[in-house]
Amino acid sequence: MLSNFNEATRFDEFMRFALYDPKHGYYARGEQIFGREGDFITAPELSPLFGQTLGKALREVLPRCDGVVYEFGAGTGQLACDILQTAGDLITQYNIVDVSAGLKPIQLAKLKALHGPGVEQKLRWLGELPTELRGVVLGNEVLDATPVRRFKWQNNNPLEAWVQHLNGELQWVWKPADPAFATTVSHLQATHGPWPEGYESEIAEQSIAWVKTVTERLNGLALMIDYGFHEAMYYHPTRSKGTLRATSRHTAHDDFLVKVGNQDLTAHVNFSSVYDALTSCGGELEGYAHQGEFLLAHGILELAQKQTELTHPTRGALMRQNLNTLLNEADMGEAFKVICWSKGVNAEGTPLAEVFVDKDRSGEL
Ligand SMILES: C[S@@+](CC[C@H](N)C(=O)[O-])C[C@H]1O[C@@H](n2cnc3c(N)ncnc32)[C@H](O)[C@@H]1O
């Protein structure tokens, strides 16, 4: 497999291969990567209360979007299960768009087990981005899983990371950045620097292109949840190694070029660039909030209290611990953000819009 890189390959293409190559890519491994037995735990895998609260938050918006949902990167199907639990009566069609097509049987089995075989009538799997997105667009931890371009600031010049198979292993090759990329990096350093010599970070060109395409095609509402921060924090001089990270068996590290296809690669989201992208395509920001504040304001604790398991001697303790992880500022509560925008549909007067007014942090973007 390393022979694929006998020629120098730009890092974003290497990352695409490592994650999404149908044969060798990380996501081709299917369900085994998710959850406690896998490599990482996402919010839906941690607690069904996450998706149930999201479903509740969307209830008044769904009828304005014809009851249609498009979930991108649906993982094991857990989020779909939980959203359907609290908003299923308002959902006419639940579309799953995933670059990992191999996850479909896993998602379908999970959805049928929880909601019965009848749920299939509402479900559709789409191999590519539809030309019109009339509905609610959702994605949890999708933007961070998009290939990024990596740069280094050296001798007052931007270099770009390429990868090459040399002497039996993959090695970094740093080449002068092409003119357009050099201009972008130089602008970031002029705005957020001066950066120390050898400063490294990344630019998520592909996820920005994705946000633009989605917004161009949107006639509804988009809500994305992910870890990341605003641009000044992203490119702060002290973050000198960037945000790229490899994860395997719940351990994050920076050996990005080993175990190709057997470890996850992700980068934090620059939410300021998401904001710039969506507004440049006619999208209107509904709000930007910390995950913990968003879930609390939409009644996650009230939902939890209704679950009889909460008081179970052992399962109750685990449920409370997972809830804490979702909400706590020192954990996912603050590291994860919710960004929401609309186009062609007005969310005014709905609890979703009101919570965003109350908890809005878009001034940071
Ligand atoms: C980290 S997983 C998150 C899975 C799930 N949302 C969860 O929270 O458990 C990222 C998922 O996003 C998918 N993905 C990445 N880029 C995508 C894109 N452009 N369109 C659709 N799915 C994408 C990947 O295939 C993968 O299933």
Ligand as a Chemical Component Dictionary entry (heavy atoms), coordinates in Angstrom:
data_LIG
# 
_chem_comp.id                   LIG 
_chem_comp.type                 NON-POLYMER 
_chem_comp.pdbx_formal_charge   0 
_chem_comp.three_letter_code    LIG 
# 
loop_
_chem_comp_atom.comp_id 
_chem_comp_atom.atom_id 
_chem_comp_atom.alt_atom_id 
_chem_comp_atom.type_symbol 
_chem_comp_atom.charge 
_chem_comp_atom.model_Cartn_x 
_chem_comp_atom.model_Cartn_y 
_chem_comp_atom.model_Cartn_z 
_chem_comp_atom.pdbx_ordinal 
LIG C1  C1  C 0  -16.117 10.867 13.071 1  
LIG S1  S1  S 1  -17.334 10.084 12.113 2  
LIG C2  C2  C 0  -18.795 10.655 12.916 3  
LIG C3  C3  C 0  -19.946 9.693  12.796 4  
LIG C4  C4  C 0  -21.242 10.110 13.486 5  
LIG N1  N1  N 0  -21.752 11.361 12.963 6  
LIG C5  C5  C 0  -21.115 10.172 14.980 7  
LIG O1  O1  O 0  -21.187 11.280 15.517 8  
LIG O2  O2  O -1 -20.931 9.119  15.601 9  
LIG C6  C6  C 0  -17.298 10.976 10.610 10 
LIG C7  C7  C 0  -18.240 10.467 9.543  11 
LIG O3  O3  O 0  -18.395 11.473 8.539  12 
LIG C8  C8  C 0  -18.376 10.873 7.260  13 
LIG N2  N2  N 0  -18.033 11.914 6.283  14 
LIG C9  C9  C 0  -16.898 12.644 6.186  15 
LIG N3  N3  N 0  -16.967 13.537 5.181  16 
LIG C10 C10 C 0  -18.211 13.412 4.649  17 
LIG C11 C11 C 0  -18.913 14.060 3.596  18 
LIG N4  N4  N 0  -18.351 15.027 2.881  19 
LIG N5  N5  N 0  -20.169 13.655 3.302  20 
LIG C12 C12 C 0  -20.746 12.677 4.019  21 
LIG N6  N6  N 0  -20.134 12.016 5.031  22 
LIG C13 C13 C 0  -18.889 12.378 5.346  23 
LIG C14 C14 C 0  -17.380 9.736  7.416  24 
LIG O4  O4  O 0  -17.564 8.753  6.444  25 
LIG C15 C15 C 0  -17.754 9.236  8.811  26 
LIG O5  O5  O 0  -18.791 8.274  8.744  27 
# 
loop_
_chem_comp_bond.comp_id 
_chem_comp_bond.atom_id_1 
_chem_comp_bond.atom_id_2 
_chem_comp_bond.value_order 
_chem_comp_bond.pdbx_ordinal 
LIG C1  S1  SING 1  
LIG S1  C2  SING 2  
LIG S1  C6  SING 3  
LIG C2  C3  SING 4  
LIG C3  C4  SING 5  
LIG C4  N1  SING 6  
LIG C4  C5  SING 7  
LIG C5  O1  DOUB 8  
LIG C5  O2  SING 9  
LIG C6  C7  SING 10 
LIG C7  O3  SING 11 
LIG C7  C15 SING 12 
LIG O3  C8  SING 13 
LIG C8  N2  SING 14 
LIG C8  C14 SING 15 
LIG N2  C9  SING 16 
LIG N2  C13 SING 17 
LIG C9  N3  DOUB 18 
LIG N3  C10 SING 19 
LIG C10 C11 SING 20 
LIG C10 C13 DOUB 21 
LIG C11 N4  SING 22 
LIG C11 N5  DOUB 23 
LIG N5  C12 SING 24 
LIG C12 N6  DOUB 25 
LIG N6  C13 SING 26 
LIG C14 O4  SING 27 
LIG C14 C15 SING 28 
LIG C15 O5  SING 29 
# 
